[in-house]
Amino acid sequence: MFFLKLIGHLPLFVLYRIATLSKWLLYFVFSYRKKVIANNIKNSFPELSNSQVNALTIKFYGYFTDLMVEFFRGSAISKKEMLGRVNLVNEQIITNYLDKGIPVVLVGGHQGNWEWAVQRLALSENLYDIVYQKLSSPLFNDFTFWVRSRFGSNVLIEKRETVVLARDRKNIPRAICLAADQSPSKPESAYWTNFLNQPTGFFTGMERFAREYQYPVIFVELIRIKRGYYTMSFEELIQPSYENVEKGAIIELFARRLEKSVLKYPNQYLWSHKRWKHEKPVNATIKW
């Protein structure tokens, strides 16, 4: 872990030079998930020509390698620098609920730099519960946990502990943060909709939390405005009560809002993720 921390102490201009070199190495030499990335882009934007798909793929590699070095920089970045690099817009929407003692569900996709987002939220006066997926590598899992918790304040909750801890903490005014665009492990019980021009399964946990505890749902859009600088914008999707809201409607609102953002900032989405590895099952049934 010492070596991983050491990387973070390199100046950003040095790290970005490493990122630029890595971009071309990943593309031309290692072909890191090139087929996955190109197919995801091609299927999501069928109107693009092969040359346009290739150009967007290269832009993605540039974004992805920047994301990697910025993650390591997060192990040494100061609070002051983090405050200057990630700007929060409309956080008052969340604050207004929490001040009234009402928890909220905060949902977003894998855009911008979600690792810096976790650290930036820890510097807010609001309390955020960060739900995360444990990594398969113990070394990187421990390092990632340490980076995310450097500034304190946030509560990091492993995904498999979410249900129990959500109930234990149900009366604590906080925002439960979920990256709700992962590929569901059980496609037969997922919510399916057309997302980026293809059938896509979504986890139902976000909507189940909102319905069970009657929490408002807030969308967060994390976008890079220039290299090393980001804006986190908050937008209310829906508020309770949900008695007359059709099941699946909350996830649908999230899917449409995220899709709008991806279409606007296509090079800042995690195209290397195997988002569409499952086909929609014939007997798909949501278990609410």
matplotlib code that plots the C-alpha trace (Angstrom):
import matplotlib.pyplot as plt

x = [0.0, 3.0, 3.8, 0.2, 0.2, 3.5, 2.0, -0.5, 2.2, 3.3, 2.2, -0.9, 0.9, 3.2, 0.3, -1.5, 1.6, 1.5, -2.2, -1.7, 1.0, -1.3, -4.1, -2.2, -0.7, -4.1, -5.5, -2.7, -0.7, -2.8, -6.2, -7.8, -11.4, -11.4, -14.1, -16.3, -15.9, -16.4, -19.5, -21.0, -20.6, -21.8, -24.9, -25.7, -25.1, -26.1, -26.1, -22.3, -20.0, -17.1, -14.7, -16.8, -17.1, -13.3, -12.8, -15.2, -13.3, -10.0, -11.6, -12.9, -9.4, -8.2, -11.0, -10.4, -6.7, -7.2, -9.7, -7.1, -4.3, -6.8, -7.9, -4.3, -3.9, -6.9, -4.5, -2.6, -4.8, -5.6, -9.0, -8.4, -7.5, -10.4, -12.8, -11.4, -11.6, -15.1, -17.9, -21.3, -24.3, -27.8, -26.7, -29.3, -31.9, -30.4, -29.8, -33.4, -34.6, -31.9, -32.5, -36.1, -34.9, -35.8, -33.2, -32.9, -31.8, -29.0, -28.6, -26.2, -24.2, -20.6, -19.7, -17.0, -14.8, -17.0, -13.9, -13.3, -17.0, -16.9, -14.1, -15.8, -19.0, -17.1, -16.2, -19.9, -21.8, -24.4, -24.0, -23.6, -23.9, -21.8, -22.8, -19.9, -19.1, -16.2, -13.3, -11.9, -8.3, -7.8, -5.0, -6.9, -10.0, -8.2, -6.5, -9.7, -11.5, -8.7, -8.7, -12.5, -12.4, -9.4, -11.5, -13.9, -17.5, -18.9, -20.2, -19.0, -21.4, -20.5, -23.3, -24.2, -24.7, -27.0, -30.3, -29.4, -27.6, -30.3, -32.9, -30.5, -29.9, -33.4, -34.0, -30.7, -31.0, -28.5, -28.2, -27.8, -25.6, -26.0, -24.4, -27.5, -26.2, -24.4, -25.3, -27.6, -26.3, -29.8, -31.3, -34.5, -35.5, -34.2, -36.2, -35.8, -36.2, -34.8, -31.6, -29.2, -31.0, -30.9, -32.8, -31.1, -31.6, -31.4, -31.1, -34.4, -32.7, -32.9, -36.7, -37.2, -35.4, -37.4, -40.7, -40.1, -38.9, -40.7, -37.5, -37.2, -35.0, -32.3, -30.2, -26.6, -24.8, -21.0, -19.3, -15.8, -15.7, -12.0, -9.1, -9.0, -12.1, -15.7, -19.2, -21.6, -25.2, -28.2, -31.7, -34.9, -36.4, -39.4, -40.7, -43.2, -45.7, -45.5, -48.8, -50.1, -46.8, -46.5, -43.8, -40.7, -41.6, -38.8, -36.1, -37.5, -37.1, -33.5, -32.8, -34.2, -32.3, -29.0, -29.5, -30.0, -26.6, -24.8, -26.0, -24.7, -21.4, -20.7, -17.0, -17.5, -19.4, -17.8, -18.0, -15.4, -17.9, -19.8, -23.1, -25.0, -23.6, -27.1, -30.0, -33.5, -34.9, -38.2, -39.6, -38.2, -40.2, -39.4, -39.5, -40.4]
y = [0.0, 2.3, 2.3, 3.1, 6.1, 7.2, 7.5, 10.0, 12.3, 13.0, 16.4, 16.3, 17.6, 14.6, 12.2, 13.7, 13.1, 9.4, 9.4, 10.7, 8.0, 5.3, 6.4, 5.4, 2.3, 1.0, 1.8, 0.6, -1.8, -3.5, -2.9, -2.8, -3.9, -2.2, -4.4, -3.9, -0.1, 0.1, -2.2, -0.3, 3.0, 1.6, 0.1, 3.2, 5.5, 3.5, 6.7, 7.1, 6.0, 3.6, 6.5, 8.5, 5.4, 5.1, 8.8, 8.6, 5.4, 7.3, 10.2, 7.7, 6.3, 9.8, 10.3, 6.9, 7.2, 10.7, 9.1, 6.5, 9.0, 11.3, 8.3, 7.8, 11.6, 11.3, 9.5, 12.8, 15.6, 18.3, 19.3, 22.8, 21.5, 19.1, 22.0, 23.9, 21.0, 19.7, 22.3, 21.4, 22.9, 22.9, 20.9, 23.0, 20.6, 17.9, 20.2, 21.3, 17.8, 16.8, 19.9, 18.7, 15.3, 13.6, 11.3, 11.1, 8.7, 10.1, 8.3, 8.8, 6.9, 6.2, 9.6, 12.2, 11.2, 9.4, 8.7, 12.5, 12.9, 10.6, 12.7, 16.0, 14.9, 14.2, 17.9, 18.9, 19.7, 17.1, 13.4, 11.0, 7.2, 5.8, 2.3, 0.6, -2.7, -4.6, -5.1, -8.6, -7.6, -7.2, -4.8, -2.4, -2.8, -1.7, 1.1, 2.3, 2.2, 4.2, 6.9, 7.2, 7.7, 10.0, 13.1, 11.3, 12.3, 9.9, 6.4, 3.8, 0.8, -2.4, -3.3, -6.6, -4.8, -2.1, -3.6, -4.1, -0.8, 1.1, -0.1, 0.6, 4.2, 4.9, 7.8, 9.5, 12.5, 11.6, 11.0, 7.4, 7.5, 4.8, 4.3, 2.8, 1.9, -1.3, -4.5, -6.5, -9.9, -11.4, -10.1, -12.2, -9.9, -6.6, -3.7, -3.7, -0.6, 0.8, 2.7, 4.1, 2.3, -1.2, -3.3, -2.7, -4.1, -2.0, -2.9, -2.3, -1.4, 2.3, 2.3, -0.2, 2.0, 5.0, 3.2, 1.4, 4.4, 7.1, 8.9, 11.6, 10.7, 13.1, 12.7, 13.7, 14.6, 14.6, 16.2, 17.3, 20.9, 20.8, 18.5, 18.1, 20.1, 18.8, 20.0, 18.0, 19.1, 17.9, 17.6, 16.3, 13.4, 12.6, 12.9, 10.8, 9.6, 6.8, 5.1, 6.1, 5.9, 2.9, 0.4, 0.9, 4.6, 5.8, 3.7, 4.9, 8.5, 7.8, 6.0, 8.8, 11.5, 9.6, 8.9, 12.6, 13.2, 10.5, 11.7, 15.2, 14.0, 10.7, 10.6, 10.8, 7.5, 4.2, 2.4, -0.2, -1.6, -4.7, -3.0, -5.0, -8.5, -9.9, -10.2, -9.6, -12.9, -14.0, -14.5, -11.4, -10.7, -7.8, -8.7, -5.6]
z = [0.0, 0.6, -3.1, -4.0, -1.6, -3.0, -6.5, -5.1, -3.9, -7.5, -8.8, -11.0, -14.0, -13.8, -13.3, -16.3, -18.5, -17.3, -18.1, -21.6, -22.3, -20.7, -23.0, -26.1, -24.5, -23.5, -27.0, -29.3, -27.2, -24.6, -26.3, -22.8, -23.3, -26.7, -28.1, -25.0, -25.2, -28.9, -28.9, -26.0, -27.8, -31.1, -29.6, -27.6, -30.6, -33.7, -35.8, -35.4, -38.2, -37.5, -37.5, -35.0, -32.7, -32.9, -32.1, -29.1, -27.9, -27.9, -26.0, -23.5, -23.0, -22.2, -19.7, -18.2, -17.7, -16.1, -13.8, -12.7, -11.9, -10.1, -8.0, -6.8, -6.3, -3.9, -1.5, -1.0, -2.1, 0.6, 1.7, 0.3, -3.1, -3.2, -2.3, -5.3, -7.7, -7.1, -6.9, -5.5, -7.2, -5.6, -2.5, -0.7, -2.0, 0.2, 3.1, 3.2, 3.7, 6.2, 8.3, 8.6, 9.7, 6.4, 4.9, 1.1, -1.6, -3.8, -7.1, -10.0, -12.7, -13.3, -14.7, -14.0, -11.0, -8.5, -6.3, -5.8, -5.4, -2.3, -0.8, -1.6, 0.0, 3.2, 3.4, 3.3, 6.4, 5.4, 6.3, 3.4, 3.6, 0.7, -0.5, -2.2, -3.9, -2.3, -4.7, -5.4, -4.6, -0.9, -1.4, -3.7, -1.6, 1.5, -0.4, -1.9, 1.5, 3.0, 0.2, 0.4, 4.2, 4.4, 5.2, 7.6, 8.0, 5.4, 6.4, 4.0, 3.8, 1.9, -0.5, 1.2, 4.5, 3.1, 4.0, 7.7, 8.2, 6.3, 8.9, 11.8, 10.5, 9.1, 11.5, 11.0, 8.6, 5.8, 2.1, 1.0, -2.1, -4.7, -8.1, -9.6, -13.1, -12.5, -14.3, -12.0, -11.0, -11.2, -14.5, -14.0, -11.0, -12.4, -13.8, -17.5, -19.8, -23.0, -22.0, -24.6, -27.4, -25.9, -23.3, -20.0, -16.5, -13.4, -9.8, -7.9, -4.6, -5.0, -5.6, -2.8, -0.3, -1.4, -1.1, 2.1, 4.0, 2.0, 1.2, -1.5, -4.5, -5.7, -8.9, -8.9, -12.1, -11.8, -14.9, -15.7, -16.8, -17.6, -16.7, -13.0, -12.2, -11.7, -11.0, -8.9, -9.5, -7.5, -8.9, -7.3, -9.2, -7.0, -3.5, -1.5, -1.0, -3.5, -2.9, -6.3, -8.1, -10.4, -9.4, -11.5, -12.2, -9.9, -11.6, -15.0, -13.9, -13.0, -16.3, -18.4, -16.4, -16.6, -20.3, -20.9, -19.2, -21.0, -24.4, -23.5, -22.2, -23.9, -23.3, -19.5, -19.0, -18.0, -21.3, -20.2, -17.8, -19.1, -18.6, -21.1, -20.6, -19.8, -22.1, -20.9, -19.6, -21.1, -17.6, -15.9, -12.7, -10.4, -6.7, -4.7]

ax = plt.figure().add_subplot(projection="3d")
ax.plot(x, y, z, "-o")
ax.set_aspect("equal")
plt.show()
